[in-house]
């Protein structure tokens, strides 16, 4: 009898509010707790008062009345955020050996490999927010020392590099979570990130292809004392090799849909007008996934892309019918409903179907990208590049929207 039921939609509690609440609980219990420890518990609770109180109760018991950040990290398998920033700086400098040593140290101290990758993604997100909107709006739940480090890194890193690092960490988290040996997968993620620290941005690639002088490459962050030697072998020589004789730059840019009307990777005025507004009213399931990605909800985005099948989507009614694959958590429908309600300001209904519908959008995307990749390899200009540089590979194919071509869309090779 639904007509006789009352329904209450409970919203997640903000992290600072949770931290203050836990501080009061600690006092009532006659215990004590470090401020950093309570912030870690509030982060782990993800807005749930009940989950946070359960963690706090365990932490008080384990700490024999005094809750410390170290105890909470050991209990939850979390990495020290300061050490995560140290690891991030090593990656940004292109220091592969240092990054791997720091990962090994975190792993020995109990941090799980997928959590380290997830924490790195959070660090990159925090740096990007500080760069885009300033320290105060982005500093919620951070200590004064963490705010200072974020401000310093935001001032030295470009937004294009941070965006590329974020995308690689999102993909790396998925790989690490699925890998039979998560630590090995995490090491490969760090190696890839460190090797991209001095790769040219797309606009620099276009100038290089067009015959312009190749810019002197440098890591995203300069090497520290004693770290100036290139530890990565021939990467720099490959990144700066002149390829003007292979194809005319303007012709190749037109062919693959590069738009040189707005430079990509320009260090001036970064963060102003470059990030599209979040999709406040998704009209398709793809836009729902785009919204979760814009909200930086990595786990939910991965599940929606690869672990669910869309059976029916009704934007007008705010209804989504999904089939869950075994990899998807059973609480996913409720989580998606609650977050969509909060993000869009309207009521959504997410129901489960017993039979699968469409293929997961991640599977469809990878199939399309594989087909586009094979098509691009057959292009004379690309074939010439691959023949001139035998070690080169096409790592990614991205669609370029809004260009008039013989087909519905074009692609660019990276």
C-alpha positions in Angstrom: 0.0 0.0 0.0 2.3 2.7 -1.2 -0.4 5.4 -0.8 -0.2 4.9 3.0 3.6 5.1 3.1 5.8 8.1 3.8 9.0 8.4 1.9 12.0 10.3 3.0 15.0 11.0 0.7 18.0 11.4 2.9 20.8 13.4 1.5 24.5 12.8 2.2 26.0 14.9 5.0 28.9 17.3 4.2 32.3 16.2 5.3 32.9 19.2 7.7 29.5 18.6 9.3 30.3 14.9 9.8 33.7 15.8 11.3 32.1 18.2 13.9 29.5 15.5 14.7 32.1 12.9 15.3 34.0 15.3 17.5 31.0 15.6 19.7 30.5 11.9 19.8 34.1 11.4 20.9 33.6 13.8 23.8 30.4 12.1 24.9 32.2 8.7 24.9 35.0 10.1 27.1 37.6 9.5 24.4 39.9 11.8 22.4 40.7 12.0 18.7 43.1 13.9 16.4 41.4 16.3 13.9 43.1 14.6 11.0 41.8 11.2 12.2 38.2 12.5 12.2 38.6 14.0 8.7 39.8 10.6 7.4 36.7 8.9 9.0 34.4 11.5 7.5 36.0 11.0 4.0 35.6 7.2 4.3 32.0 7.5 5.4 31.2 9.3 2.1 28.3 11.3 3.6 26.8 8.4 5.6 26.4 9.2 9.4 25.7 5.5 10.1 28.8 4.3 8.3 31.0 7.0 9.9 29.8 6.1 13.4 30.6 2.4 12.8 34.1 3.3 11.7 34.5 5.7 14.6 33.4 3.1 17.1 36.0 0.6 15.7 38.7 3.3 15.8 38.0 4.2 19.4 38.2 0.5 20.4 41.4 -0.1 18.5 43.0 3.1 19.8 42.0 2.3 23.4 40.3 5.7 23.8 42.5 7.8 21.6 41.9 7.9 17.8 44.9 8.8 15.7 45.2 9.3 11.9 47.8 6.5 11.7 45.4 4.1 13.4 42.6 5.0 11.1 44.8 4.6 8.0 45.9 1.2 9.2 42.4 0.1 9.9 41.0 1.3 6.6 44.0 0.5 4.4 44.4 4.2 3.4 47.5 6.0 2.3 48.8 9.0 4.1 47.7 12.0 2.1 51.0 13.8 2.6 52.8 10.8 1.1 50.3 10.8 -1.8 51.4 14.3 -2.6 55.0 13.2 -2.4 54.2 10.4 -4.8 52.4 12.8 -7.1 55.3 15.2 -7.2 57.7 12.4 -8.1 55.4 11.4 -11.0 55.1 15.1 -12.2 58.9 15.3 -12.2 59.1 12.1 -14.3 61.0 10.4 -11.5 60.0 6.8 -12.2 62.3 5.1 -9.7 61.3 7.5 -6.9 57.6 6.9 -7.6 57.9 3.1 -7.6 59.9 3.2 -4.3 57.2 5.4 -2.7 54.4 3.0 -4.0 56.3 0.1 -2.5 56.6 1.9 0.8 52.9 2.7 0.9 52.1 -0.9 0.1 54.3 -2.2 2.9 52.5 0.1 5.3 49.1 -1.4 4.4 47.8 0.9 1.6 46.0 -1.1 -1.1 47.1 -0.5 -4.7 43.7 0.6 -6.1 43.3 3.0 -3.1 46.6 4.6 -3.9 45.6 5.2 -7.6 42.2 6.5 -6.3 44.0 8.8 -3.9 46.2 10.1 -6.7 43.1 10.8 -8.8 41.7 12.8 -5.8 45.0 14.7 -5.5 44.9 15.6 -9.2 41.3 16.7 -8.9 42.1 18.8 -5.8 45.0 20.5 -7.7 42.8 21.2 -10.7 40.1 22.7 -8.5 42.5 25.0 -6.8 43.9 26.1 -10.2 40.3 26.6 -11.6 38.5 28.2 -8.7 41.1 29.2 -6.1 42.1 27.8 -2.8 39.1 28.6 -0.6 36.3 27.0 -2.6 38.4 23.9 -3.3 39.9 23.6 0.2 37.0 22.0 2.1 38.2 19.3 4.5 41.9 20.0 3.9 44.5 20.9 6.4 46.5 24.1 6.2 49.6 22.2 5.0 47.6 20.3 2.3 46.2 23.6 1.1 49.7 25.1 0.8 50.9 22.1 -1.2 47.9 22.2 -3.5 48.4 25.9 -4.1 52.1 25.4 -5.0 51.4 22.5 -7.3 48.5 24.3 -9.0 50.8 27.2 -9.7 53.4 25.0 -11.4 51.2 22.6 -13.4 49.2 23.3 -16.5 45.6 22.5 -16.8 46.1 20.3 -20.0 48.6 18.2 -18.1 46.3 17.8 -15.1 43.4 16.8 -17.4 45.5 14.2 -19.1 46.7 12.8 -15.7 43.1 12.6 -14.5 42.0 10.7 -17.5 44.9 8.3 -17.2 44.2 7.7 -13.5 40.5 7.0 -14.2 41.5 4.3 -16.6 44.3 3.1 -14.4 42.0 2.7 -11.4 39.8 0.4 -13.5 42.8 -1.6 -14.6 44.2 -1.9 -11.1 40.9 -2.9 -9.6 40.5 -5.8 -12.1 44.1 -6.9 -12.3 45.1 -10.3 -10.8 48.1 -8.5 -9.2 46.9 -5.0 -8.3 50.3 -3.7 -7.2 51.9 -4.6 -10.6 49.0 -2.9 -12.4 49.5 0.2 -10.1 53.2 0.3 -11.0 52.4 0.3 -14.7 49.9 3.2 -14.1 52.7 5.2 -12.4 55.2 4.4 -15.1 52.8 5.6 -17.8 52.1 8.8 -15.9 55.8 9.6 -15.3 56.6 9.0 -19.0 53.9 11.5 -20.1 55.3 14.3 -17.9 57.3 15.7 -20.8 55.2 14.7 -23.8 54.1 17.6 -26.0 50.6 19.0 -25.9 48.4 18.6 -29.1 49.1 22.1 -30.3 52.8 21.5 -30.0 52.4 18.3 -32.0 50.6 20.1 -34.8 53.4 22.7 -35.0 56.0 19.9 -35.1 54.2 18.1 -37.9 53.8 21.4 -39.8 57.6 21.8 -39.7 57.8 24.3 -36.8 60.7 24.0 -34.4 60.1 21.3 -31.8 59.9 22.9 -28.3 62.4 21.7 -25.8 60.6 19.2 -23.6 60.7 19.2 -19.9 58.9 17.3 -17.1 55.7 18.8 -15.8 57.7 19.7 -12.7 61.4 20.4 -12.8 63.8 17.8 -11.4 65.0 18.4 -7.9 68.6 18.5 -6.8 70.5 15.5 -8.2 67.4 14.6 -10.3 68.3 16.2 -13.6 69.5 13.1 -15.4 67.0 11.7 -17.7 66.0 8.3 -16.2 63.8 7.3 -19.1 66.1 6.6 -22.0 65.0 7.7 -25.5 61.6 9.2 -24.6 62.7 12.8 -25.1 64.3 12.0 -28.5 61.1 10.4 -29.7 58.9 13.2 -28.4 60.9 15.9 -30.2 61.8 14.1 -33.4 61.0 16.4 -36.4 58.4 14.8 -38.7 57.9 17.7 -41.2 58.9 15.5 -44.1 56.1 13.0 -43.4 53.1 15.2 -43.9 52.1 18.8 -44.2 50.9 20.0 -40.8 47.9 21.9 -42.0 46.7 19.1 -44.2 47.1 16.5 -41.5 45.3 18.8 -38.9 42.4 19.1 -41.3 42.4 15.4 -42.0 42.1 14.4 -38.4 39.9 17.3 -37.1 42.5 19.2 -35.1 41.0 22.7 -34.5 43.8 25.2 -34.4 41.4 28.1 -33.8 41.8 27.7 -30.1 45.2 26.5 -28.8 45.2 23.5 -26.6 47.5 23.5 -23.6 48.0 27.3 -23.6 49.2 28.2 -20.1 47.4 31.6 -20.1 43.9 32.0 -18.6 43.7 28.3 -17.9 40.5 27.2 -16.2 38.5 30.1 -17.5 35.6 29.0 -19.7 37.3 25.7 -20.6 35.3 23.3 -18.5 31.8 22.6 -19.8 29.0 23.1 -17.3 27.7 19.9 -15.7 24.7 18.3 -17.4 22.0 19.5 -15.0 19.2 17.7 -16.8 20.5 14.6 -18.6 18.4 13.6 -21.6 20.0 10.2 -22.2 21.8 7.5 -20.3 25.1 8.6 -21.9 24.5 12.1 -20.4 23.9 10.5 -17.0 27.3 8.8 -17.3 28.9 12.1 -18.4 27.3 13.8 -15.4 28.9 11.3 -13.0 32.2 11.8 -14.7 31.9 15.6 -14.4 31.2 15.1 -10.7 34.4 13.1 -10.4 32.6 10.0 -9.1 35.2 7.5 -10.5 33.7 4.3 -9.1 30.1 5.1 -10.1 31.3 6.1 -13.6 33.2 2.8 -14.1 30.2 0.7 -13.0 27.8 2.6 -15.3 30.1 2.3 -18.3 31.0 -1.3 -18.0 28.9 -3.2 -15.5 25.3 -2.3 -16.3 23.0 -2.8 -19.3 20.5 -0.1 -20.2 17.0 -1.5 -20.7 15.0 1.7 -20.8 15.6 5.4 -20.2 12.7 7.9 -19.9 14.1 11.5 -19.4 10.6 13.0 -19.1 9.5 10.7 -16.3 13.0 10.6 -14.8 13.0 6.8 -15.0 16.0 4.5 -15.6 15.6 0.7 -16.1 18.9 -1.2 -15.7 20.2 -4.7 -15.7 23.2 -5.3 -13.3 26.1 -7.5 -14.3 27.8 -9.5 -11.5 30.6 -6.8 -11.2 28.1 -4.1 -10.3 27.3 -3.6 -6.5 23.7 -4.4 -5.6 23.3 -0.9 -4.0 24.2 0.8 -7.3 20.5 1.7 -8.2 19.9 3.5 -4.9 23.3 5.3 -5.0 22.6 6.5 -8.6 19.1 7.6 -7.7 20.2 9.6 -4.6 23.1 11.3 -6.5 20.9 12.2 -9.5 18.3 13.7 -7.2 21.0 15.8 -5.5 22.8 16.8 -8.7 19.8 17.6 -10.9 17.3 18.9 -8.3 14.5 16.6 -9.5 13.2 13.2 -8.6 14.6 10.1 -10.4 13.5 6.4 -10.2 16.0 3.7 -10.9 14.6 0.1 -11.2 16.2 -3.2 -12.0 15.4 -5.5 -14.9 15.8 -9.3 -15.0 17.0 -9.3 -18.6 19.8 -7.4 -20.2 19.1 -4.7 -22.8 21.8 -2.8 -24.7 25.5 -3.5 -24.5 27.3 -1.5 -21.8 28.3 1.8 -23.3 32.0 1.2 -22.4 31.9 -2.0 -24.5 30.3 -0.1 -27.4 32.8 2.7 -27.2 35.8 0.3 -27.2 34.4 -1.5 -30.2 34.0 1.7 -32.1 37.5 3.0 -31.1 39.0 -0.3 -32.3 37.4 0.1 -35.6 38.5 3.7 -35.9 42.0 2.8 -34.9 42.2 0.2 -37.7 40.8 2.8 -40.2 43.4 5.4 -39.1 46.3 3.0 -39.4 45.4 2.6 -43.1 45.6 6.4 -43.7 48.7 7.2 -45.8 50.0 10.0 -43.5 49.6 7.8 -40.4 51.2 4.8 -42.1 54.1 7.1 -43.1 54.6 8.2 -39.4 54.5 4.6 -38.2 57.0 3.5 -40.8 59.3 6.4 -39.9 59.0 5.7 -36.2 58.8 1.9 -35.7 58.3 2.2 -31.9 55.4 4.7 -32.2 51.9 3.5 -31.5 48.4 5.1 -31.7 47.4 5.2 -28.1 44.0 6.7 -28.4 41.3 7.8 -30.9 39.1 10.7 -29.9 36.1 12.1 -31.8 36.0 15.7 -32.7 32.6 17.2 -32.5 31.2 20.0 -34.6 33.2 19.6 -37.8 31.6 19.1 -41.2 32.9 16.0 -42.9 31.8 13.3 -45.3 30.7 11.3 -42.3 28.9 12.2 -39.1 32.1 12.9 -37.1 35.9 12.8 -37.4 38.6 11.5 -35.2 42.1 12.5 -34.1 44.9 10.1 -33.4 47.2 10.4 -30.4 
